[in-house]
Amino acid sequence: MRAAAARAHPATLLSVADPIHPPRPATSLDEELLEAETSAIFSELTDAERLLRVQDELRGGFARLAEVGKAVSIFGSARTPRDHPRYAAARELARRLGSEGYAIITGGGPGVMEAANRGAREAGAPSIGLGIELPHEESLNEYVDVPLAFHYFFTRKVMFVRYASGFIAFPGGFGTLDEMFEAATLRQTQKIRYFPIVLMDADYWRGLSQWLEGSVQAAGNIADSDVGSLVLADSAADVLRELAKVEARRPRAPQRRAA
């Protein structure tokens, strides 16, 4: 029966001895975790070992950021060159926010992230970079003063949200969109509530906003309030106005260790 099916549909059955992708070592711990049940990679860790690594990343992030106080997470393309107007805009916005008492949290990479960390340092504000292990990706930018390194995207995302009073997204690609929609989903499901999501450079984002309203909302898949949770802006004043609408997070008292 199996042989007959294979002759009838030769492309539908894969031989274990002849996979499309021969197994190889994982290029990151994220891949090692997410592809562990496939034949694409060699599985090198047990689930117990993976849980310990996740726990270590969360514990380290919690300890390092516990007393940051009010902060803003800034996202945007890593491909934005230093001579681009958006680089200058992100640098100036971070400097303005830093002077208003906000710490700046980025992904720690180049482009818009570097610009934001640079502006934070110029303002004397905490300049935080949450780096992620990626194949063929450069390390944290030179303007990060509080570096944290993550292997897992999902542990890193916890830090972006837990320690921020709002999100600011400059134009970017999949990574920026991923973080922006993650925050929008958390807002929609009330996992976070009073949390501004500001999209800088209104012209860049307007098409997305119109599509959400004209297609996604019109089809009944999201509510008017979901579209309204994404605020288009063009200036630091716009951002500060949105942040002023919510109670910023405050530093927590250091937690005592159990005796």
C-alpha positions as CSV (number, residue, x, y, z in Angstrom):
1,M,0.0,0.0,0.0
2,R,2.8,2.5,1.0
3,A,4.8,1.6,-2.1
4,A,1.8,2.1,-4.3
5,A,1.1,5.5,-2.8
6,A,4.7,6.5,-3.3
7,R,4.5,5.6,-7.0
8,A,1.3,7.5,-7.3
9,H,2.5,10.6,-5.5
10,P,6.3,10.5,-5.5
11,A,6.6,14.0,-4.1
12,T,4.4,13.5,-1.1
13,L,6.5,10.9,0.8
14,L,10.0,11.6,2.1
15,S,12.5,8.9,2.9
16,V,14.2,9.3,6.3
17,A,17.4,8.2,4.5
18,D,17.1,11.0,1.9
19,P,15.7,14.1,3.6
20,I,15.3,17.4,1.7
21,H,17.5,19.2,4.3
22,P,20.2,17.0,5.7
23,P,20.5,17.5,9.5
24,R,23.0,20.1,10.6
25,P,24.0,21.8,13.9
26,A,21.7,24.6,14.9
27,T,23.0,28.1,14.2
28,S,21.3,29.5,17.3
29,L,19.6,28.4,20.5
30,D,16.3,29.7,19.2
31,E,16.6,27.5,16.2
32,E,17.7,24.6,18.4
33,L,14.6,24.9,20.4
34,L,12.0,25.6,17.6
35,E,13.4,23.0,15.2
36,A,14.1,20.4,17.8
37,E,11.3,18.1,16.6
38,T,12.3,18.3,12.9
39,S,14.9,16.5,11.0
40,A,16.5,19.8,9.9
41,I,19.0,20.0,12.8
42,F,20.7,17.8,15.3
43,S,18.9,18.1,18.6
44,E,21.7,18.8,21.1
45,L,19.8,19.7,24.3
46,T,17.1,18.0,26.5
47,D,14.0,19.9,27.4
48,A,15.2,20.2,30.9
49,E,18.4,21.9,29.7
50,R,16.4,24.2,27.5
51,L,14.2,25.2,30.4
52,L,17.3,26.1,32.5
53,R,18.6,28.3,29.7
54,V,15.3,30.1,29.4
55,Q,15.1,30.5,33.2
56,D,18.6,31.9,33.2
57,E,17.8,34.5,30.6
58,L,14.6,35.7,32.4
59,R,16.3,35.8,35.7
60,G,19.2,37.8,34.3
61,G,17.0,40.3,32.6
62,F,14.8,40.7,35.7
63,A,17.8,41.4,37.9
64,R,19.5,43.8,35.5
65,L,16.4,45.9,34.7
66,A,14.5,45.8,38.0
67,E,15.3,49.4,38.9
68,V,15.3,51.0,35.5
69,G,12.2,53.1,36.3
70,K,10.2,54.7,33.4
71,A,11.5,53.7,30.0
72,V,10.6,53.6,26.4
73,S,11.3,50.8,23.9
74,I,12.3,52.1,20.5
75,F,12.3,50.0,17.4
76,G,13.2,50.5,13.7
77,S,15.2,49.2,10.9
78,A,18.8,48.0,11.5
79,R,19.4,49.0,7.8
80,T,19.0,52.7,8.3
81,P,22.3,54.4,7.5
82,R,23.8,57.0,9.8
83,D,23.4,59.8,7.2
84,H,19.6,59.1,6.8
85,P,17.1,61.6,8.2
86,R,15.4,58.8,10.2
87,Y,18.7,58.1,12.0
88,A,18.9,61.8,13.0
89,A,15.2,61.8,14.0
90,A,15.6,58.7,16.2
91,R,18.7,60.1,17.8
92,E,17.0,63.4,18.6
93,L,13.8,61.8,19.9
94,A,15.8,59.5,22.2
95,R,17.8,62.5,23.4
96,R,14.6,64.4,24.1
97,L,13.0,61.5,25.9
98,G,16.2,61.0,27.9
99,S,16.1,64.6,29.0
100,E,12.5,64.0,30.2
101,G,13.7,61.2,32.5
102,Y,13.0,58.1,30.3
103,A,15.5,55.3,29.9
104,I,15.8,54.1,26.3
105,I,15.5,50.4,25.5
106,T,16.4,49.1,22.0
107,G,17.4,45.8,20.4
108,G,21.0,47.1,20.6
109,G,21.7,46.7,16.9
110,P,22.7,49.2,14.2
111,G,20.5,51.7,12.3
112,V,17.6,53.2,14.2
113,M,18.5,51.2,17.3
114,E,22.0,52.7,17.4
115,A,20.6,56.2,16.8
116,A,18.3,55.8,19.8
117,N,21.0,54.5,22.1
118,R,23.2,57.3,20.9
119,G,20.6,59.9,21.8
120,A,20.1,58.3,25.2
121,R,23.8,58.5,26.0
122,E,23.9,62.2,24.9
123,A,21.1,62.9,27.3
124,G,22.7,61.1,30.2
125,A,19.8,58.6,30.3
126,P,20.2,54.8,30.7
127,S,21.0,53.4,27.2
128,I,19.9,49.8,27.2
129,G,20.5,47.3,24.5
130,L,18.7,43.9,24.4
131,G,20.9,42.0,21.9
132,I,19.8,38.7,20.3
133,E,22.0,35.9,18.9
134,L,21.6,35.9,15.2
135,P,23.7,34.2,12.4
136,H,25.9,36.7,10.5
137,E,24.7,39.6,12.6
138,E,26.9,42.2,14.2
139,S,27.1,42.7,18.0
140,L,25.7,45.5,20.1
141,N,26.3,49.0,18.9
142,E,28.8,51.2,20.6
143,Y,26.3,53.5,22.4
144,V,24.8,50.8,24.6
145,D,25.7,51.3,28.2
146,V,23.5,48.5,29.7
147,P,24.0,45.5,27.6
148,L,22.0,42.3,27.8
149,A,22.4,39.3,25.5
150,F,19.5,36.9,24.7
151,H,19.4,33.6,22.8
152,Y,15.6,33.4,22.7
153,F,13.4,36.0,21.0
154,F,10.5,35.4,23.4
155,T,12.5,36.0,26.6
156,R,13.8,39.2,25.0
157,K,10.3,40.4,24.1
158,V,9.3,40.1,27.8
159,M,12.0,42.7,28.7
160,F,10.9,45.1,25.9
161,V,7.3,45.2,27.4
162,R,7.8,44.6,31.1
163,Y,10.2,47.5,31.6
164,A,8.8,50.0,29.2
165,S,6.1,52.6,29.6
166,G,5.4,52.6,25.8
167,F,6.6,51.5,22.4
168,I,7.9,53.8,19.6
169,A,8.3,52.2,16.2
170,F,10.3,54.0,13.4
171,P,10.0,52.6,9.9
172,G,11.4,49.1,9.7
173,G,10.9,45.6,8.4
174,F,9.7,42.3,9.8
175,G,11.4,42.7,13.1
176,T,9.8,46.1,13.7
177,L,6.4,44.9,12.5
178,D,6.7,41.8,14.8
179,E,7.4,43.9,17.9
180,M,4.7,46.4,17.0
181,F,2.0,43.8,16.4
182,E,3.1,41.9,19.5
183,A,2.4,45.0,21.5
184,A,-0.9,45.6,19.7
185,T,-2.0,42.0,20.4
186,L,-1.1,42.4,24.1
187,R,-3.2,45.6,24.2
188,Q,-6.1,44.0,22.4
189,T,-6.2,41.0,24.8
190,Q,-5.6,43.3,27.8
191,K,-2.4,41.6,28.8
192,I,-1.1,45.2,28.9
193,R,-3.5,48.1,29.2
194,Y,-2.2,51.7,29.5
195,F,0.7,51.3,27.0
196,P,1.1,53.7,24.1
197,I,2.2,52.4,20.7
198,V,3.5,55.3,18.6
199,L,4.4,54.9,15.0
200,M,6.9,57.6,14.0
201,D,6.8,59.0,10.4
202,A,3.1,59.0,9.7
203,D,3.5,58.8,5.9
204,Y,5.4,55.5,6.2
205,W,2.7,53.9,8.4
206,R,-0.5,55.5,6.9
207,G,-1.0,52.8,4.3
208,L,-0.9,50.1,7.0
209,S,-3.3,52.1,9.2
210,Q,-5.7,52.5,6.3
211,W,-5.5,48.8,5.5
212,L,-6.2,47.8,9.1
213,E,-9.2,50.1,9.1
214,G,-10.5,49.5,5.6
215,S,-9.9,45.8,5.3
216,V,-9.2,44.1,8.6
217,Q,-11.6,46.1,10.7
218,A,-14.2,46.3,7.9
219,A,-14.2,42.5,7.8
220,G,-15.0,42.4,11.5
221,N,-11.7,40.9,12.5
222,I,-10.6,43.8,14.8
223,A,-12.4,46.6,16.6
224,D,-12.1,50.3,16.1
225,S,-10.3,50.6,19.4
226,D,-7.6,48.1,18.1
227,V,-6.9,50.4,15.2
228,G,-6.9,53.4,17.5
229,S,-4.2,51.8,19.7
230,L,-1.6,52.5,17.0
231,V,-0.9,56.2,17.0
232,L,0.7,57.8,14.0
233,A,3.1,60.6,14.9
234,D,5.8,62.9,13.4
235,S,7.4,64.7,16.3
236,A,8.8,64.3,19.8
237,A,5.9,66.5,21.0
238,D,3.5,63.9,19.7
239,V,5.3,61.1,21.5
240,L,5.5,62.9,24.8
241,R,1.8,63.7,24.6
242,E,1.0,60.1,24.3
243,L,3.4,59.0,27.1
244,A,1.9,61.7,29.3
245,K,-1.5,60.0,29.1
246,V,-0.3,57.0,31.2
247,E,1.3,56.4,34.5
248,A,4.9,55.6,33.8
249,R,6.5,52.6,35.5
250,R,8.5,53.4,38.6
251,P,11.6,51.7,40.0
252,R,10.7,48.8,42.3
253,A,12.3,48.3,45.7
254,P,15.1,45.7,45.5
255,Q,13.7,42.3,46.4
256,R,15.3,40.5,49.4
257,R,16.6,37.1,48.9
258,A,15.2,34.4,51.0
259,A,17.4,33.4,53.9
